[in-house]
Amino acid sequence: MSQIVLDVSPETLLALKIPLEEVGQTLRMAAAVKFFELGRLSSGAAARLAGVPRVVFLSRLADYGVNTFDLTEEQLEKETRLA
């Protein structure tokens, strides 16, 4: 598994208004959601990036304003193959 280190300014950490120990997981989830939304990752791959089960990932999409069932025909076909 690869590891990526991000430098986050104190101002950004304050703006996020989340405990320091949750920053890494929050950033992983946000990245996974965005890559899923852009069609760059399937829901399963995005869930793995976020470090959560697929069902949990799908249920959290609404927290980020992403419609769980607003898939293009191509995305739906891809998700169906992965199911």
MMTF fields as JSON, N, C-alpha, C and O atoms, coordinates in Angstrom:
{
  "mmtfVersion": "1.0.0",
  "mmtfProducer": "UNKNOWN",
  "numBonds": 331,
  "numAtoms": 332,
  "numGroups": 83,
  "numChains": 1,
  "numModels": 1,
  "chainsPerModel": [1],
  "groupsPerChain": [83],
  "chainIdList": ["A"],
  "bondAtomList": [4, 2, 8, 6, 12, 10, 16, 14, 20, 18, 24, 22, 28, 26, 32, 30, 36, 34, 40, 38, 44, 42, 48, 46, 52, 50, 56, 54, 60, 58, 64, 62, 68, 66, 72, 70, 76, 74, 80, 78, 84, 82, 88, 86, 92, 90, 96, 94, 100, 98, 104, 102, 108, 106, 112, 110, 116, 114, 120, 118, 124, 122, 128, 126, 132, 130, 136, 134, 140, 138, 144, 142, 148, 146, 152, 150, 156, 154, 160, 158, 164, 162, 168, 166, 172, 170, 176, 174, 180, 178, 184, 182, 188, 186, 192, 190, 196, 194, 200, 198, 204, 202, 208, 206, 212, 210, 216, 214, 220, 218, 224, 222, 228, 226, 232, 230, 236, 234, 240, 238, 244, 242, 248, 246, 252, 250, 256, 254, 260, 258, 264, 262, 268, 266, 272, 270, 276, 274, 280, 278, 284, 282, 288, 286, 292, 290, 296, 294, 300, 298, 304, 302, 308, 306, 312, 310, 316, 314, 320, 318, 324, 322, 328, 326],
  "bondOrderList": [1, 1, 1, 1, 1, 1, 1, 1, 1, 1, 1, 1, 1, 1, 1, 1, 1, 1, 1, 1, 1, 1, 1, 1, 1, 1, 1, 1, 1, 1, 1, 1, 1, 1, 1, 1, 1, 1, 1, 1, 1, 1, 1, 1, 1, 1, 1, 1, 1, 1, 1, 1, 1, 1, 1, 1, 1, 1, 1, 1, 1, 1, 1, 1, 1, 1, 1, 1, 1, 1, 1, 1, 1, 1, 1, 1, 1, 1, 1, 1, 1, 1],
  "groupList": [{"groupName": "MET", "atomNameList": ["N", "CA", "C", "O"], "elementList": ["N", "C", "C", "O"], "formalChargeList": [0, 0, 0, 0], "bondAtomList": [1, 0, 2, 1, 3, 2], "bondOrderList": [1, 1, 2], "singleLetterCode": "M", "chemCompType": "L-PEPTIDE LINKING"}, {"groupName": "SER", "atomNameList": ["N", "CA", "C", "O"], "elementList": ["N", "C", "C", "O"], "formalChargeList": [0, 0, 0, 0], "bondAtomList": [1, 0, 2, 1, 3, 2], "bondOrderList": [1, 1, 2], "singleLetterCode": "S", "chemCompType": "L-PEPTIDE LINKING"}, {"groupName": "GLN", "atomNameList": ["N", "CA", "C", "O"], "elementList": ["N", "C", "C", "O"], "formalChargeList": [0, 0, 0, 0], "bondAtomList": [1, 0, 2, 1, 3, 2], "bondOrderList": [1, 1, 2], "singleLetterCode": "Q", "chemCompType": "L-PEPTIDE LINKING"}, {"groupName": "ILE", "atomNameList": ["N", "CA", "C", "O"], "elementList": ["N", "C", "C", "O"], "formalChargeList": [0, 0, 0, 0], "bondAtomList": [1, 0, 2, 1, 3, 2], "bondOrderList": [1, 1, 2], "singleLetterCode": "I", "chemCompType": "L-PEPTIDE LINKING"}, {"groupName": "VAL", "atomNameList": ["N", "CA", "C", "O"], "elementList": ["N", "C", "C", "O"], "formalChargeList": [0, 0, 0, 0], "bondAtomList": [1, 0, 2, 1, 3, 2], "bondOrderList": [1, 1, 2], "singleLetterCode": "V", "chemCompType": "L-PEPTIDE LINKING"}, {"groupName": "LEU", "atomNameList": ["N", "CA", "C", "O"], "elementList": ["N", "C", "C", "O"], "formalChargeList": [0, 0, 0, 0], "bondAtomList": [1, 0, 2, 1, 3, 2], "bondOrderList": [1, 1, 2], "singleLetterCode": "L", "chemCompType": "L-PEPTIDE LINKING"}, {"groupName": "ASP", "atomNameList": ["N", "CA", "C", "O"], "elementList": ["N", "C", "C", "O"], "formalChargeList": [0, 0, 0, 0], "bondAtomList": [1, 0, 2, 1, 3, 2], "bondOrderList": [1, 1, 2], "singleLetterCode": "D", "chemCompType": "L-PEPTIDE LINKING"}, {"groupName": "PRO", "atomNameList": ["N", "CA", "C", "O"], "elementList": ["N", "C", "C", "O"], "formalChargeList": [0, 0, 0, 0], "bondAtomList": [1, 0, 2, 1, 3, 2], "bondOrderList": [1, 1, 2], "singleLetterCode": "P", "chemCompType": "L-PEPTIDE LINKING"}, {"groupName": "GLU", "atomNameList": ["N", "CA", "C", "O"], "elementList": ["N", "C", "C", "O"], "formalChargeList": [0, 0, 0, 0], "bondAtomList": [1, 0, 2, 1, 3, 2], "bondOrderList": [1, 1, 2], "singleLetterCode": "E", "chemCompType": "L-PEPTIDE LINKING"}, {"groupName": "THR", "atomNameList": ["N", "CA", "C", "O"], "elementList": ["N", "C", "C", "O"], "formalChargeList": [0, 0, 0, 0], "bondAtomList": [1, 0, 2, 1, 3, 2], "bondOrderList": [1, 1, 2], "singleLetterCode": "T", "chemCompType": "L-PEPTIDE LINKING"}, {"groupName": "ALA", "atomNameList": ["N", "CA", "C", "O"], "elementList": ["N", "C", "C", "O"], "formalChargeList": [0, 0, 0, 0], "bondAtomList": [1, 0, 2, 1, 3, 2], "bondOrderList": [1, 1, 2], "singleLetterCode": "A", "chemCompType": "L-PEPTIDE LINKING"}, {"groupName": "LYS", "atomNameList": ["N", "CA", "C", "O"], "elementList": ["N", "C", "C", "O"], "formalChargeList": [0, 0, 0, 0], "bondAtomList": [1, 0, 2, 1, 3, 2], "bondOrderList": [1, 1, 2], "singleLetterCode": "K", "chemCompType": "L-PEPTIDE LINKING"}, {"groupName": "GLY", "atomNameList": ["N", "CA", "C", "O"], "elementList": ["N", "C", "C", "O"], "formalChargeList": [0, 0, 0, 0], "bondAtomList": [1, 0, 2, 1, 3, 2], "bondOrderList": [1, 1, 2], "singleLetterCode": "G", "chemCompType": "PEPTIDE LINKING"}, {"groupName": "ARG", "atomNameList": ["N", "CA", "C", "O"], "elementList": ["N", "C", "C", "O"], "formalChargeList": [0, 0, 0, 0], "bondAtomList": [1, 0, 2, 1, 3, 2], "bondOrderList": [1, 1, 2], "singleLetterCode": "R", "chemCompType": "L-PEPTIDE LINKING"}, {"groupName": "PHE", "atomNameList": ["N", "CA", "C", "O"], "elementList": ["N", "C", "C", "O"], "formalChargeList": [0, 0, 0, 0], "bondAtomList": [1, 0, 2, 1, 3, 2], "bondOrderList": [1, 1, 2], "singleLetterCode": "F", "chemCompType": "L-PEPTIDE LINKING"}, {"groupName": "TYR", "atomNameList": ["N", "CA", "C", "O"], "elementList": ["N", "C", "C", "O"], "formalChargeList": [0, 0, 0, 0], "bondAtomList": [1, 0, 2, 1, 3, 2], "bondOrderList": [1, 1, 2], "singleLetterCode": "Y", "chemCompType": "L-PEPTIDE LINKING"}, {"groupName": "ASN", "atomNameList": ["N", "CA", "C", "O"], "elementList": ["N", "C", "C", "O"], "formalChargeList": [0, 0, 0, 0], "bondAtomList": [1, 0, 2, 1, 3, 2], "bondOrderList": [1, 1, 2], "singleLetterCode": "N", "chemCompType": "L-PEPTIDE LINKING"}],
  "groupTypeList": [0, 1, 2, 3, 4, 5, 6, 4, 1, 7, 8, 9, 5, 5, 10, 5, 11, 3, 7, 5, 8, 8, 4, 12, 2, 9, 5, 13, 0, 10, 10, 10, 4, 11, 14, 14, 8, 5, 12, 13, 5, 1, 1, 12, 10, 10, 10, 13, 5, 10, 12, 4, 7, 13, 4, 4, 14, 5, 1, 13, 5, 10, 6, 15, 12, 4, 16, 9, 14, 6, 5, 9, 8, 8, 2, 5, 8, 11, 8, 9, 13, 5, 10],
  "groupIdList": [1, 2, 3, 4, 5, 6, 7, 8, 9, 10, 11, 12, 13, 14, 15, 16, 17, 18, 19, 20, 21, 22, 23, 24, 25, 26, 27, 28, 29, 30, 31, 32, 33, 34, 35, 36, 37, 38, 39, 40, 41, 42, 43, 44, 45, 46, 47, 48, 49, 50, 51, 52, 53, 54, 55, 56, 57, 58, 59, 60, 61, 62, 63, 64, 65, 66, 67, 68, 69, 70, 71, 72, 73, 74, 75, 76, 77, 78, 79, 80, 81, 82, 83],
  "secStructList": [7, 7, 7, 7, 7, 7, 7, 7, 7, 2, 2, 2, 2, 2, 2, 2, 6, 1, 7, 4, 4, 4, 2, 2, 2, 2, 2, 2, 2, 2, 2, 2, 2, 2, 2, 2, 2, 6, 6, 1, 1, 7, 2, 2, 2, 2, 2, 2, 2, 2, 6, 1, 7, 2, 2, 2, 2, 2, 2, 2, 4, 4, 4, 4, 6, 7, 7, 6, 6, 7, 7, 7, 2, 2, 2, 2, 2, 2, 2, 2, 2, 2, 7],
  "xCoordList": [0.85, 0.0, 0.89, 1.909, 0.509, 1.262, 0.793, -0.347, 1.692, 1.359, 1.671, 2.71, 0.766, 0.932, 0.896, 0.034, 1.823, 1.885, 1.454, 1.966, 0.519, 0.044, 0.4, 0.264, 0.854, 1.061, -0.216, -0.652, -0.809, -2.039, -1.772, -1.318, -2.059, -1.772, -2.678, -3.78, -2.217, -3.055, -4.375, -5.404, -4.347, -5.576, -6.596, -7.792, -6.108, -7.007, -7.582, -8.767, -6.751, -7.23, -8.31, -9.305, -8.122, -9.138, -10.42, -11.517, -10.279, -11.454, -12.258, -13.482, -11.58, -12.277, -13.151, -14.145, -12.791, -13.566, -13.807, -14.911, -12.754, -12.823, -11.596, -10.558, -11.715, -10.561, -9.37, -9.542, -8.19, -6.963, -6.861, -6.416, -7.263, -7.149, -8.119, -7.99, -9.082, -10.037, -9.704, -10.378, -8.686, -8.366, -8.01, -8.529, -7.149, -6.733, -7.914, -8.06, -8.756, -9.92, -10.882, -11.455, -11.066, -11.964, -11.457, -12.241, -10.16, -9.588, -9.67, -9.925, -9.454, -9.589, -11.005, -11.214, -11.987, -13.38, -13.729, -14.382, -13.29, -13.594, -12.981, -13.625, -11.758, -11.114, -11.851, -12.085, -12.212, -12.926, -14.267, -14.634, -14.989, -16.292, -16.11, -16.854, -15.14, -14.935, -14.523, -15.036, -13.606, -13.207, -14.381, -14.51, -15.238, -16.44, -17.373, -17.887, -17.587, -18.479, -17.999, -18.809, -16.686, -16.119, -16.084, -15.747, -16.434, -16.417, -15.027, -14.816, -14.087, -12.718, -12.566, -11.675, -13.443, -13.423, -14.826, -15.804, -14.922, -16.194, -16.505, -15.646, -17.72, -18.066, -17.223, -16.859, -16.91, -16.079, -14.661, -14.101, -14.073, -12.711, -12.678, -11.732, -13.695, -13.757, -13.901, -13.296, -14.695, -14.859, -13.531, -13.203, -12.769, -11.449, -10.524, -9.786, -10.561, -9.744, -10.15, -9.297, -11.455, -11.956, -11.704, -11.732, -11.46, -11.211, -12.47, -12.452, -13.584, -14.866, -15.536, -15.203, -16.475, -17.236, -18.038, -18.418, -18.283, -19.0, -20.353, -20.728, -21.085, -22.41, -22.287, -23.105, -21.283, -21.054, -20.696, -21.206, -19.825, -19.448, -20.683, -20.888, -21.496, -22.699, -23.644, -24.261, -23.755, -24.656, -24.124, -24.902, -22.811, -22.204, -22.207, -21.948, -22.492, -22.469, -23.367, -23.005, -24.534, -25.466, -24.852, -25.173, -23.977, -23.309, -22.453, -22.151, -22.068, -21.219, -22.004, -21.417, -23.314, -24.149, -24.098, -24.426, -23.684, -23.611, -24.788, -24.992, -25.549, -26.706, -26.237, -25.564, -26.581, -26.159, -26.66, -25.977, -27.825, -28.445, -28.456, -29.192, -27.666, -27.583, -26.404, -25.42, -26.52, -25.443, -25.778, -26.939, -24.762, -24.964, -25.167, -24.913, -25.619, -25.824, -24.511, -24.485, -23.423, -22.109, -21.679, -21.161, -21.895, -21.527, -22.372, -21.858, -23.668, -24.554, -24.13, -24.133, -23.768, -23.301, -22.023, -21.871, -21.103, -19.846, -20.114, -19.539, -20.994, -21.32, -21.978, -21.719, -22.83, -23.53, -22.537, -22.684, -21.533, -20.499, -19.709, -19.268, -19.527, -18.734, -19.525, -18.939, -20.843, -21.684, -21.53, -22.174],
  "yCoordList": [-1.177, 0.0, 1.232, 1.268, 2.23, 3.479, 4.436, 4.379, 5.303, 6.31, 7.668, 7.851, 8.628, 9.987, 10.919, 10.79, 11.845, 12.805, 14.165, 14.626, 14.806, 16.136, 17.133, 16.856, 18.282, 19.383, 20.215, 20.7, 20.379, 21.144, 22.287, 22.07, 23.49, 24.657, 24.68, 24.134, 25.308, 25.432, 26.146, 25.82, 27.118, 27.838, 26.907, 26.988, 26.025, 25.072, 24.099, 23.767, 23.644, 22.738, 23.41, 22.776, 24.674, 25.407, 25.548, 25.4, 25.834, 26.015, 24.721, 24.761, 23.587, 22.307, 22.007, 21.29, 22.546, 22.365, 20.893, 20.492, 20.113, 18.706, 18.4, 19.043, 17.424, 17.064, 16.626, 15.982, 16.973, 16.671, 15.192, 14.851, 14.324, 12.881, 12.386, 11.254, 13.214, 12.83, 13.434, 13.13, 14.279, 14.985, 14.012, 14.14, 13.059, 12.106, 11.349, 11.262, 10.803, 10.047, 10.949, 10.527, 12.176, 13.11, 13.443, 13.497, 13.663, 13.957, 12.751, 12.905, 11.555, 10.336, 10.185, 9.865, 10.417, 10.29, 11.342, 11.035, 12.579, 13.648, 13.348, 13.559, 12.866, 12.519, 11.37, 11.406, 10.361, 9.212, 9.631, 9.189, 10.472, 10.949, 11.722, 11.508, 12.606, 13.415, 12.557, 12.746, 11.617, 10.732, 9.889, 9.643, 9.443, 8.714, 9.612, 9.213, 10.819, 11.772, 12.082, 12.221, 12.189, 12.471, 11.247, 11.351, 10.085, 8.866, 8.255, 7.371, 8.713, 8.2, 6.901, 6.102, 6.687, 5.453, 4.88, 5.624, 3.566, 2.91, 3.096, 3.53, 2.774, 2.918, 1.991, 2.354, 0.8, -0.128, 0.383, 0.315, 0.9, 1.437, 2.682, 2.884, 3.506, 4.711, 4.339, 4.971, 3.324, 2.867, 2.37, 2.633, 1.651, 1.18, 2.368, 2.366, 3.384, 4.578, 5.249, 5.697, 5.317, 5.943, 5.084, 5.586, 3.797, 2.898, 2.471, 2.2, 2.414, 2.022, 0.984, 0.886, 0.207, -0.719, 0.052, 1.204, -0.596, 0.036, 0.587, 1.685, -0.155, 0.29, 1.586, 2.493, 1.672, 2.886, 4.036, 5.145, 3.777, 4.819, 5.356, 6.568, 4.46, 4.889, 5.684, 6.65, 5.283, 5.997, 7.375, 8.255, 7.577, 8.87, 9.868, 11.052, 9.423, 10.325, 11.538, 12.649, 11.33, 12.451, 13.519, 14.699, 13.127, 14.097, 15.079, 16.178, 14.663, 15.484, 16.066, 16.634, 15.923, 16.477, 15.696, 16.224, 14.43, 13.59, 12.627, 11.896, 12.636, 11.756, 10.331, 10.059, 9.444, 8.047, 7.391, 6.541, 7.77, 7.076, 7.907, 7.591, 8.95, 9.792, 9.335, 10.056, 8.116, 7.544, 7.621, 7.49, 7.833, 7.766, 6.299, 5.404, 6.067, 4.69, 3.914, 2.744, 4.571, 3.927, 3.578, 2.489, 4.506, 4.254, 3.125, 2.268, 3.123, 2.078, 0.716, -0.269, 0.656, -0.586, -1.073, -2.262, -0.138, -0.464, -0.968, -1.97, -0.266, -0.676, -2.051, -2.85, -2.336, -3.614, -4.751, -5.824, -4.516, -5.542, -5.823, -6.951, -4.807, -4.951, -5.556, -5.998, -5.579, -6.063, -7.54, -8.097],
  "zCoordList": [0.0, 0.0, 0.0, 0.689, -0.764, -0.83, 0.257, 0.719, 0.644, 1.64, 1.045, 0.411, 1.249, 0.766, 1.968, 2.837, 2.015, 3.112, 2.58, 1.559, 3.266, 2.892, 3.971, 5.162, 3.548, 4.479, 4.487, 3.443, 5.653, 5.795, 6.77, 7.893, 6.327, 7.165, 8.393, 8.364, 9.464, 10.661, 10.368, 10.961, 9.454, 9.098, 8.456, 8.737, 7.591, 6.942, 7.961, 7.909, 8.881, 9.922, 10.765, 11.117, 11.088, 11.842, 11.038, 11.575, 9.74, 8.881, 8.741, 8.609, 8.768, 8.643, 9.855, 9.742, 11.0, 12.241, 12.575, 12.945, 12.434, 12.824, 13.673, 13.525, 14.558, 15.393, 14.54, 13.505, 14.973, 14.244, 13.882, 12.786, 14.783, 14.53, 13.447, 12.981, 13.042, 11.993, 10.636, 9.652, 10.558, 9.313, 8.19, 7.081, 8.455, 7.426, 6.842, 5.623, 7.709, 7.238, 6.475, 5.471, 6.933, 6.264, 4.859, 3.912, 4.725, 3.414, 2.483, 1.288, 3.022, 2.205, 1.689, 0.519, 2.562, 2.145, 1.088, 0.09, 1.313, 0.365, -1.01, -2.038, -1.023, -2.294, -2.98, -4.188, -2.208, -2.769, -3.359, -4.447, -2.651, -3.133, -4.438, -5.395, -4.479, -5.685, -6.871, -7.974, -6.666, -7.759, -8.241, -9.44, -7.325, -7.707, -8.505, -9.55, -8.012, -8.677, -10.1, -11.016, -10.276, -11.593, -12.504, -13.683, -11.947, -12.736, -12.869, -13.7, -12.065, -12.128, -11.345, -11.633, -10.344, -9.552, -9.457, -9.382, -9.459, -9.175, -7.694, -6.926, -7.297, -5.881, -5.011, -3.892, -5.515, -4.747, -4.572, -3.477, -5.663, -5.587, -4.712, -3.95, -4.819, -3.988, -2.514, -1.648, -2.237, -0.855, -0.297, 0.86, -1.119, -0.665, -0.392, 0.594, -1.262, -1.031, 0.277, 1.043, 0.527, 1.754, 2.983, 4.106, 2.781, 3.906, 4.632, 5.833, 3.874, 4.47, 3.576, 2.394, 4.118, 3.279, 2.214, 2.424, 1.085, -0.03, 0.395, -0.015, 1.206, 1.658, 2.459, 2.304, 3.299, 4.087, 3.155, 3.312, 2.187, 1.233, 0.514, 0.444, -0.015, -0.74, 0.157, -0.29, 1.406, 2.317, 2.691, 3.06, 2.603, 2.951, 1.797, 2.015, 0.583, -0.573, -0.38, -0.767, 0.214, 0.427, 1.331, 1.19, 2.254, 3.124, 2.325, 2.789, 1.116, 0.258, -0.921, -1.841, -0.891, -1.953, -3.25, -4.313, -3.165, -4.355, -4.335, -3.366, -5.404, -5.508, -5.755, -6.749, -4.876, -4.968, -6.242, -6.811, -6.688, -7.821, -9.092, -10.027, -9.146, -10.335, -11.182, -11.345, -11.721, -12.508, -13.991, -14.381, -14.81, -16.251, -16.625, -15.82, -17.832, -18.279, -18.24, -17.857, -18.639, -18.621, -17.199, -16.956, -16.254, -14.865, -14.285, -13.566, -14.595, -14.084, -14.618, -13.88, -15.883, -16.461, -15.783, -15.504, -15.522, -14.845, -13.427, -13.003, -12.692, -11.329, -11.314, -10.415, -12.304, -12.375, -12.582, -11.997, -13.412, -13.641, -12.373, -12.153, -11.541, -10.314, -9.159, -8.171, -9.276, -8.181, -7.95, -7.061]
}
